[in-house]
């Protein structure tokens, strides 16, 4: 699954770089909330890692707290992305307005969908920890969810850098 997501975003990044060189390219100033969103998502890598460690050591109560915090941070990130979109709309930048605007909506929207899937997985993990299904004896699903979450965080950093630097 991660390979497919990587290929999707690599293809879009390649297209972005090619189209950016076209004569009709107009840079769209990015909403400043993206910096706070990036910080939030990076912080969530710490909280998911704490979740993984707490489950691995059989501390279910702490694990439930950390996984819930990770999911809340993910939801705050997604709400922040909606705020960024609203700011662009208020500035008159719509999906078909400019190639840069179109790529912004496409890249951030696809990342948001994948992150929403991660939040759903975190909810599932929370329920399973609550039911005492994960612990030192069984923590592989939590580790895999953490790997996916870290991947989404890293992917966001790549998307964010692409949008601000290229």
Beta strands, then each sheet from edge to edge (+ up, - down):
end
